[in-house]
Amino acid sequence: MKKHVFIVCFSITLISCNRKDEKFCECLVKSEEFNTINQSILNGKTDQITLKKAIQLKKEKQKVCQDYVDMDGEQMLARKKECK
């Protein structure tokens, strides 16, 4: 019985470690969207609609990415590869 429990737990662990982090991938998408619109603002293409969209995207990005603020660069690069 113990052997079966160990095999099941080990299998679940392996499966969960090999899945990509969907929330991190969403964080990357939101970050790219925000960076694109922010770049257009910095290039002088500013209107009220663009500014409102940038503010909205920044809030969404902060919410989605809050779990990854303290992650080091090496971990981020590894997760980023999984999102592609």
N, CA and C atoms as a LAMMPS dump frame, in Angstrom:
ITEM: TIMESTEP
0
ITEM: NUMBER OF ATOMS
252
ITEM: BOX BOUNDS ff ff ff
-5.0000000000000000e+02 5.0000000000000000e+02
-5.0000000000000000e+02 5.0000000000000000e+02
-5.0000000000000000e+02 5.0000000000000000e+02
ITEM: ATOMS id mol type element x y z
1 1 1 N 0.82 -1.197 0
2 1 2 C 0 0 0
3 1 3 C 0.86 1.254 0
4 2 1 N 1.892 1.274 0.842
5 2 2 C 2.782 2.429 0.914
6 2 3 C 3.484 2.658 -0.42
7 3 1 N 3.781 1.562 -1.084
8 3 2 C 4.466 1.65 -2.374
9 3 3 C 3.575 2.35 -3.401
10 4 1 N 2.306 2.036 -3.404
11 4 2 C 1.362 2.651 -4.341
12 4 3 C 1.192 4.141 -4.056
13 5 1 N 1.107 4.499 -2.8
14 5 2 C 0.972 5.903 -2.415
15 5 3 C 2.21 6.68 -2.854
16 6 1 N 3.39 6.107 -2.637
17 6 2 C 4.627 6.761 -3.04
18 6 3 C 4.664 6.964 -4.555
19 7 1 N 4.295 5.962 -5.305
20 7 2 C 4.317 6.056 -6.767
21 7 3 C 3.347 7.133 -7.248
22 8 1 N 2.171 7.19 -6.685
23 8 2 C 1.179 8.195 -7.069
24 8 3 C 1.693 9.597 -6.735
25 9 1 N 2.212 9.782 -5.544
26 9 2 C 2.72 11.1 -5.128
27 9 3 C 3.907 11.521 -5.995
28 10 1 N 4.789 10.607 -6.269
29 10 2 C 5.952 10.901 -7.098
30 10 3 C 5.522 11.278 -8.52
31 11 1 N 4.559 10.563 -9.058
32 11 2 C 4.05 10.865 -10.396
33 11 3 C 3.41 12.248 -10.458
34 12 1 N 2.632 12.575 -9.472
35 12 2 C 1.984 13.899 -9.416
36 12 3 C 3.041 14.991 -9.343
37 13 1 N 4.069 14.775 -8.556
38 13 2 C 5.144 15.76 -8.437
39 13 3 C 5.841 15.965 -9.771
40 14 1 N 6.144 14.902 -10.459
41 14 2 C 6.812 15.016 -11.762
42 14 3 C 5.935 15.75 -12.775
43 15 1 N 4.683 15.432 -12.797
44 15 2 C 3.762 16.074 -13.74
45 15 3 C 3.638 17.555 -13.442
46 16 1 N 3.506 17.91 -12.182
47 16 2 C 3.335 19.324 -11.837
48 16 3 C 4.603 20.12 -12.095
49 17 1 N 5.758 19.525 -12.008
50 17 2 C 7.014 20.247 -12.251
51 17 3 C 7.235 20.508 -13.738
52 18 1 N 6.648 19.732 -14.593
53 18 2 C 6.88 19.866 -16.02
54 18 3 C 5.879 20.775 -16.716
55 19 1 N 4.923 21.3 -16.01
56 19 2 C 3.934 22.179 -16.621
57 19 3 C 4.426 23.599 -16.623
58 20 1 N 4.063 24.308 -17.695
59 20 2 C 4.456 25.708 -17.719
60 20 3 C 3.533 26.516 -16.82
61 21 1 N 4.054 27.588 -16.34
62 21 2 C 3.343 28.465 -15.414
63 21 3 C 2.506 29.439 -16.245
64 22 1 N 1.226 29.137 -16.391
65 22 2 C 0.335 29.941 -17.23
66 22 3 C 0.239 31.386 -16.739
67 23 1 N 0.25 31.56 -15.43
68 23 2 C 0.154 32.919 -14.883
69 23 3 C 1.403 33.718 -15.244
70 24 1 N 2.562 33.076 -15.213
71 24 2 C 3.793 33.766 -15.602
72 24 3 C 3.745 34.132 -17.082
73 25 1 N 3.229 33.239 -17.9
74 25 2 C 3.109 33.522 -19.337
75 25 3 C 2.166 34.706 -19.564
76 26 1 N 1.086 34.766 -18.792
77 26 2 C 0.161 35.896 -18.888
78 26 3 C 0.861 37.184 -18.451
79 27 1 N 1.702 37.082 -17.443
80 27 2 C 2.48 38.232 -16.983
81 27 3 C 3.376 38.744 -18.106
82 28 1 N 4.005 37.834 -18.829
83 28 2 C 4.859 38.232 -19.951
84 28 3 C 4.065 38.95 -21.031
85 29 1 N 2.892 38.435 -21.349
86 29 2 C 2.045 39.044 -22.378
87 29 3 C 1.639 40.455 -21.961
88 30 1 N 1.182 40.604 -20.722
89 30 2 C 0.773 41.928 -20.224
90 30 3 C 1.951 42.89 -20.213
91 31 1 N 3.12 42.393 -19.841
92 31 2 C 4.31 43.242 -19.819
93 31 3 C 4.669 43.724 -21.213
94 32 1 N 4.6 42.832 -22.184
95 32 2 C 4.901 43.206 -23.566
96 32 3 C 3.887 44.217 -24.106
97 33 1 N 2.611 44.007 -23.793
98 33 2 C 1.574 44.956 -24.221
99 33 3 C 1.831 46.329 -23.617
100 34 1 N 2.135 46.352 -22.312
101 34 2 C 2.398 47.625 -21.645
102 34 3 C 3.645 48.289 -22.219
103 35 1 N 4.696 47.529 -22.435
104 35 2 C 5.931 48.094 -22.982
105 35 3 C 5.717 48.695 -24.36
106 36 1 N 4.918 48.049 -25.183
107 36 2 C 4.64 48.553 -26.527
108 36 3 C 3.905 49.882 -26.47
109 37 1 N 2.857 49.95 -25.677
110 37 2 C 2.072 51.187 -25.601
111 37 3 C 2.874 52.28 -24.893
112 38 1 N 3.682 51.913 -23.911
113 38 2 C 4.506 52.889 -23.212
114 38 3 C 5.565 53.463 -24.156
115 39 1 N 6.114 52.638 -25.017
116 39 2 C 7.109 53.106 -25.992
117 39 3 C 6.491 54.121 -26.946
118 40 1 N 5.247 53.885 -27.364
119 40 2 C 4.595 54.843 -28.254
120 40 3 C 4.358 56.17 -27.543
121 41 1 N 4.05 56.113 -26.26
122 41 2 C 3.881 57.346 -25.479
123 41 3 C 5.21 58.089 -25.381
124 42 1 N 6.285 57.361 -25.123
125 42 2 C 7.6 57.984 -25.018
126 42 3 C 8.063 58.585 -26.348
127 43 1 N 7.558 58.04 -27.445
128 43 2 C 7.897 58.569 -28.773
129 43 3 C 7.017 59.747 -29.175
130 44 1 N 6.157 60.192 -28.264
131 44 2 C 5.346 61.379 -28.522
132 44 3 C 3.972 61.109 -29.085
133 45 1 N 3.59 59.87 -29.23
134 45 2 C 2.266 59.524 -29.755
135 45 3 C 1.301 59.369 -28.579
136 46 1 N 0.865 60.512 -28.065
137 46 2 C 0.053 60.507 -26.859
138 46 3 C -1.314 61.123 -27.122
139 47 1 N -2.345 60.385 -26.745
140 47 2 C -3.697 60.927 -26.721
141 47 3 C -4.385 60.325 -25.507
142 48 1 N -5.562 60.788 -25.203
143 48 2 C -6.255 60.346 -23.99
144 48 3 C -6.548 58.845 -24.004
145 49 1 N -6.903 58.319 -25.158
146 49 2 C -7.216 56.884 -25.25
147 49 3 C -5.97 56.055 -24.959
148 50 1 N -4.838 56.47 -25.524
149 50 2 C -3.583 55.754 -25.303
150 50 3 C -3.164 55.823 -23.842
151 51 1 N -3.29 56.988 -23.24
152 51 2 C -2.929 57.133 -21.827
153 51 3 C -3.811 56.272 -20.925
154 52 1 N -5.115 56.243 -21.199
155 52 2 C -6.026 55.416 -20.401
156 52 3 C -5.696 53.938 -20.567
157 53 1 N -5.387 53.537 -21.788
158 53 2 C -5.026 52.146 -22.057
159 53 3 C -3.736 51.78 -21.323
160 54 1 N -2.77 52.705 -21.312
161 54 2 C -1.503 52.451 -20.617
162 54 3 C -1.727 52.29 -19.117
163 55 1 N -2.55 53.133 -18.549
164 55 2 C -2.85 53.045 -17.116
165 55 3 C -3.542 51.726 -16.795
166 56 1 N -4.484 51.337 -17.642
167 56 2 C -5.196 50.067 -17.447
168 56 3 C -4.235 48.887 -17.548
169 57 1 N -3.37 48.898 -18.573
170 57 2 C -2.417 47.799 -18.754
171 57 3 C -1.422 47.729 -17.592
172 58 1 N -1.009 48.879 -17.085
173 58 2 C -0.075 48.887 -15.963
174 58 3 C -0.711 48.237 -14.731
175 59 1 N -1.971 48.561 -14.466
176 59 2 C -2.675 47.961 -13.329
177 59 3 C -2.822 46.449 -13.515
178 60 1 N -3.199 46.036 -14.731
179 60 2 C -3.352 44.606 -15.009
180 60 3 C -2.015 43.883 -14.85
181 61 1 N -0.961 44.502 -15.376
182 61 2 C 0.377 43.914 -15.283
183 61 3 C 0.798 43.765 -13.827
184 62 1 N 0.594 44.794 -13.029
185 62 2 C 0.967 44.724 -11.617
186 62 3 C 0.221 43.618 -10.898
187 63 1 N -1.047 43.461 -11.217
188 63 2 C -1.863 42.427 -10.565
189 63 3 C -1.399 41.028 -10.968
190 64 1 N -1.2 40.817 -12.266
191 64 2 C -0.829 39.494 -12.762
192 64 3 C 0.607 39.134 -12.379
193 65 1 N 1.487 40.122 -12.324
194 65 2 C 2.911 39.862 -12.103
195 65 3 C 3.344 39.956 -10.646
196 66 1 N 2.432 40.226 -9.74
197 66 2 C 2.819 40.451 -8.347
198 66 3 C 3.55 39.27 -7.718
199 67 1 N 3.273 38.056 -8.155
200 67 2 C 3.932 36.88 -7.584
201 67 3 C 5.37 36.716 -8.07
202 68 1 N 5.75 37.488 -9.084
203 68 2 C 7.055 37.294 -9.711
204 68 3 C 8.01 38.468 -9.509
205 69 1 N 7.636 39.43 -8.688
206 69 2 C 8.443 40.638 -8.478
207 69 3 C 9.819 40.293 -7.906
208 70 1 N 9.886 39.362 -6.99
209 70 2 C 11.143 39.025 -6.318
210 70 3 C 11.9 37.875 -6.98
211 71 1 N 11.437 37.41 -8.126
212 71 2 C 12.079 36.289 -8.801
213 71 3 C 13.389 36.759 -9.447
214 72 1 N 14.425 35.927 -9.333
215 72 2 C 15.695 36.328 -9.93
216 72 3 C 15.688 36.098 -11.443
217 73 1 N 16.627 36.719 -12.117
218 73 2 C 16.676 36.703 -13.58
219 73 3 C 16.8 35.315 -14.177
220 74 1 N 17.563 34.455 -13.529
221 74 2 C 17.762 33.097 -14.046
222 74 3 C 16.454 32.309 -14.054
223 75 1 N 15.691 32.441 -12.976
224 75 2 C 14.392 31.758 -12.901
225 75 3 C 13.441 32.317 -13.953
226 76 1 N 13.454 33.641 -14.129
227 76 2 C 12.576 34.257 -15.126
228 76 3 C 12.883 33.765 -16.526
229 77 1 N 14.157 33.691 -16.855
230 77 2 C 14.541 33.209 -18.186
231 77 3 C 14.112 31.759 -18.405
232 78 1 N 14.242 30.947 -17.37
233 78 2 C 13.826 29.543 -17.488
234 78 3 C 12.322 29.442 -17.713
235 79 1 N 11.551 30.218 -16.981
236 79 2 C 10.086 30.196 -17.152
237 79 3 C 9.677 30.801 -18.472
238 80 1 N 10.409 31.813 -18.906
239 80 2 C 10.082 32.462 -20.18
240 80 3 C 10.225 31.467 -21.337
241 81 1 N 11.243 30.621 -21.275
242 81 2 C 11.433 29.603 -22.312
243 81 3 C 10.258 28.639 -22.379
244 82 1 N 9.662 28.354 -21.219
245 82 2 C 8.53 27.433 -21.16
246 82 3 C 7.288 28.039 -21.811
247 83 1 N 7.211 29.365 -21.856
248 83 2 C 6.013 30.032 -22.39
249 83 3 C 5.982 30.036 -23.917
250 84 1 N 7.096 29.818 -24.54
251 84 2 C 7.144 29.876 -26.005
252 84 3 C 6.579 28.655 -26.654
